[in-house]
Amino acid sequence: MAQAPKSTLKFEGGCPDCGVREVALPPALPQVGDDFDWMTRDFDSFRRFMLEDLAARFPERTRWTPGDMEVVIIEVMAAVLDQISDMADRVAAEAYLETARNPNSVRRLLQMIGYDAALLADLKDDDSSLSNSKTKEEKLEALWRQNPTLMEEARKKGPRLIKTQKRMVTIEDYAQQLEEHPLVLCANASSHWSGSWTTLKAAVICWGEDNYLDEYSNKLTEPTEDLQKEVTEFHKERNITTPDWNSDTLPTIRTILRPYIEGYRMVAQEVILIDAVPVGIQMSISVFINVDYYQSEVKHAVEQALGTGPEGFFKPGRLAFGEDLHTSDIYEKLMSLNGIENVCLNRFKRFGNQYLDQSRTGTIKLDGLEVAVCDNNPQKPERGFYQLLLEGGRRG
């Protein structure tokens, strides 16, 4: 401890009133050394450090045993310091998404980057294990404590979303973001001057029978549960109004896509959803079959190849907007089938008497929002059809 300075009054000379006060300052305190290792974090390190300090303070004592009261006190203090150090590490870890372990900490950190885990989680009200929880946050915490893997999935999904551009700014953005929607197979966007402002028109090829924006409720009377779930999850992830699948009339694709566009379009940008322009293709095809194959089997294979199914040539969304149709593509598709020796396109044209046959030129020109279709439905010849002339092969 520092000593208080002492002052002395001295009278020099013959004048009794001329005194001088002198103060003798004590010597300066030595600098305090820092010999503590601040990386010490566990019980063994704390115990060893205090035992070394104890031995340095009492060098005359050469023997210490675990039963000594000083050693017992040191070990108790080391255990407490180890717990405090662990608690400090845990508290520091909760501040980072990568190291946080508490469900509430993970949820708050995800919410800071725009990922609302409580809203996107599948919290079922009829789950007995979550019935005691009142709020969504409490239900989410109970769910994550029961299923830690779900929390790890949310921890990975959150940062990925902020790295992906989901705003519709450029014309390409509108087309790309619309194609991410589960109900959109292909999209095209274009800008038009209305005379007062710029209007953006977005054309889409939709999931469904006729791919029209306003006929979803009529064409899909029983949409698959997988598709409904996929659309619902897509809207929840982006905080968009989810469709009401339980209403008497199913929503149209236009009513489903409109909230998505409104939530991500530019402010003051007018966006109009329009249908693609289907161009029915009329064809007459002669197919020459190998003698070892049955005509019925080859006919079925040709109908599958030129159909609208998963592997069909006219599958919705396979042909892009304004993509020309070539006879060489038809030949390639049919000649790849087993049992076909040769193929001849006798007629290849747009539907309608005003259009000429293009079997010689080999190309049907399409432009703008036109998309080639061929449903081969006798009730809707305007959507394209073809006639098959089978030669050779076996009957049956």
N, C-alpha and C positions, 0 to 999 in steps of 0.2 A: 504494500500500500504506500502511496506517495506521502511524504512528510510535509507538514505545513511550513512555509518559509518563516524564518525568524528575522525581525528587524532590530537594529541597534542604533541608538542615538549617540552621536559623538560630538564633543565640543572641542574644537581645536583652536589654539591661539588664546589670547587674553580676554576675548569678548564672550561673556556668559550667554548672550542672546543669539550667538551664531552657531547653531547646531546643525549637524548633517545626519540624516537617517540613512543607514545602510541596511540593505536586505540581502541575506545570504540564501540563495536558492538551493534547494536540495539537488542532488544529482538526478539527471534524467532517467526515467524508467527504461529498462531494456525493452527492445521490440519483442512483441509476443510472436513466437514462432507457430507456424501452422504445420504440425506434423501428423495431422489426421488425414487418413486416406478417404476422400469423399466418395470413392467408388465402392466403399464398404456397404454391402446391402443385406448380408445374411447373418445367421446366428454365429457360425464359426468365426467369421471375420471380426464381428463385434467382440466376441469373447476373447480372441487372441489379442486384439488391440488393448483391451482393458487389463488383461493379465500382464502384458508387457509394460504398461504404464505403472501397474501396481508393483512390479518387480523393480522398476527404476526408482520409485519413491522410497522403497524400503530395501536398499541393497544389502543391509546386514542380515536380512532373512533369506536363507538359501533354500528353503524347502516349503513347498505349497502342496496341499492335498485337496482332493475334491470335497472333503468334509469340512474344510475351513470355512468359517462364516463369511470371510471376504470373497472366497471363490463362489460360494452359493449365491451371494448377492449379485456378483458379476454375471453369473449365468442367468439369473432371473431378469436382470436388466437387458442382457443380450437377447433373450427370448422376446421381451416386450419391444425392443428396437427392431427385431426381425419382423414382428407383426405390423408395426407402424410403417416400416419400409415397404412391406408387401402391400399394405393399404394405399400408400402413396403411389406405388406403381399401378395399382388397379385403377385408382382415380384418374391418373394421367392417361391410362390406356382408353378410358371411356370417352376421351375427347376426340378420338380418331376413329373413322369408320372401319378401318382395316383391323384395329385391335379391340374395338368395343365388344363386350360380351353381354352386357345388360340389354334385354330387348327394348326397354324404353330409350336407352341411349342410341341404339341402332335406328329405331324409328325416328327419333328427333333429327339425327344426322342425315338420314335419307330425306326427311321432309325439307331440310335446308337446301337440298339440291333439286327440289321439285318432285320428289317421288313420295307420294302419299301411300305408304304401305297399308295403313288401316283401311283405306278406301278400296285398294286393289285386292286385298286378301279375301279369300273365300271363307267368310265367317257365317256359318250356318246357325240360325237361331235355335234349331231343334237339337243342337249338339249339347248333351247333358254336361259334358266337361267344361263348357263355356257358359252354362246357364247362370252361374253366380256372378258373372261379369256384367256390368251395366253398360259402360261405354264401349265404343269400337276399339279404343286404345287398350282398355283392360282385356277385351276379348283377344286382341292381337297378342298381347303379352302372354296370356295363358296358352294360346295356340303355339307361339314360338317356344315356350318353355317345354311344351309336350313334344314338339317336333322341331328340333334345332336346325334340321336340314332346310326347312322352309325359310328360316331367318337367313341362312347362308345364300339361298337363291335370291332373296330380296337384296342382300348386300351386294351381289354381283350385278343385278339388273339395274339398280339405281344409277351408278356411274355411267353405264352404257347409254342410258337415255339422254343424258346431258351432252354426250358427244355426237349425237345424231341430230342433223338439221331436220326439224319437222315443220318449220314455218313455210308457207307458200308465198314466195317472193317473186321469183322469176317464172316465166312460162314453163320452163322445164320442171320447176318445183311443183307446180300444180299437177302436171302429168305424173311425176314420180310419186308424190304423196298420195294421190288418188289410187294409184296401182297397188299401194300397200294395204288398202282396205280389202277385207276378205271377199266382199261382194263385187269388186271390180277386177275384171280380167285384163283389160287394156284401156288406156286413157290417152287422150290427145287434147292439148290446150292451144288456143290461138287468141291473139289480141285484135280487137276491132274498134275503130273509131265511130262512135255513135252520132257524132255531130256536136256533142257537148263535152263528152268525156270518153275515156277508154273503157271498153267493156271486154272482159275476158270470158270466152266461151270454152267450156270444158265438155268434151264428148267422151262417153265411156261405153265400153262393152261390158255388160253386166252379167252376173251369174243368174242363169234362169233359162227358160225354154226359148223365149223369143228375144231376150236381152233388152227389154224396154224398161225405161225408168219408172213408168207409171202403171205397170201391169204386174208388179210383184205379187200383190195379194190374189190376183186371179190365176196366175200361172203356177204359183207354189202354194197350194193349199195346205201341204204338209211339209214344210221345210225341215230338214234333218236337224236333230238336236245338236250334232257336232257343229253345224254351221251357225246355229243360233248362239251356242256357247262361244265360238270363235269371234263372232261379231260383238257379243256382249263384253268379252274380255278386252277386245281391241278398243272399244269405247271407254271402258273403265280405266285402262292404262293412260288414256289421254284426257281424262276428266270430261268426257262428252256424254250428253244425254243418251242413255241406253234405250233401244227400241222396246216397246211393250208387246211382247209375244203372246200375251194372254188375252188381248182384246179380241172382239168378235171378228174384226177385219184386220188382216195382217198389214203391217206398214209397207208402203212402196219403197223401192230402192231410193227414189228421190228424197223421201222424208227421212231415210236413214243417213244418206250422204250429206244432206243439207247442214245439220249441226256440225259435222266434221269439217266442212268447208268454212263455215262461219267461225269456228274456233281457231282456224289456222291461216285464214286469208289475211292479206294486208288490209289495214284500215282504209276505208273509202274506196276499196276496189270492188267493183260490181262483178260478180261471177254468176254466169248462167249455165246451168246443167242442160245438156242436150243429148239426144240419142245419136248413136252412129247411124249412117245411111246404109242399110243392107242392100246389096246388089245381088239379085238372084242369078245364078249361073245355070244355063241350060246346056246339057251335054248328051250326046249319043255315042256310046262306046261299044266297039266290037272287041270281044275278048276271045282269043284262040287258046284252047285248053289242051293240055297234054293228054294223051290217050289213057294214061294210068290214073287220072283224077276224075272225080265225079263233078258234074256241072253244079249240083246243089252246093257242094262244099266250096267250090271256087266262087260261086255267086255270093255266098255268105261272107267269104273273106273279102271280096271286093266291096260289099256294102259296109263292112266294118272299116275298111281302109279309107273309104270316101265319106264316112259318116261323121257325126258330131260327138262321138264318144271320146274317151281319154286318149286313144291312139289314132283318132280319125283325122283326115286331112282338113276337114272343115270344122274342127273343134273350135268352139267360141274362144276368141283370144289368141289363137295361133297365128292368124293372119292379121297384120297390122293395118292401121288406117292408111288408105291410099296405096296399098301394096298391090302391084300388078300381078295378074294370074297368068301363069305360063303352062303350056301343054307339056313341056319337058318335065315339070314337077309332077304332073299327073302320071306321065309315063313312068317316071322313076318310082313313084309310090306303088303303082300296080305291078310293074315288072319285078318288084322285090318279093311278091307273093309266090308261094309254091304252086306249081301246076299251071302257070300261065306262060305260054310260049311267045305270044305276041299280042300287042294292043294297038288299036287304031281308033282315033277320035274322028268320028264322022261329022259331028257338030260340036261347036265350042263357041258359045255366045252369051250375051246378056239376055235375061228374060225380057220378052217384048218383041213385037213384030217390027218395030222401028230400028232395031239393032241388027247389024250384019253378022254373018258367021265368020269367026276368026280362027277356024281350024287350020287355014293355010298360013296365016301370019303367026299363029302360035301364041298370041298375047292378047289379053283383055286388059285394056288400060283402065285404071282406077285413079281417082284423084280426091284430095281433100279428106272428107270424113267417110268416104265410101269404103265398105268392107265386103269382100266376097263371101256369100253364103250359099249353101246348097243343102237344105234340110231333107230334100227328096220326100216331101209330104204331099200326097195327092190333094189334100184339102187346102194346101197353101202353095200353089205352083209359083206364086210371085217370089217366094223365098228359095227358088232354085229346085231343079230336079234333073235326073238323068235316066236314060234308057240303056239297058244292057242287052247286047246281042251276043249270045254265047255260041261259039263254034267249037266242034270237036269234043273230046272228053267222053265220059261215060254218062249215060242217062241215070238219073236217080239222085 
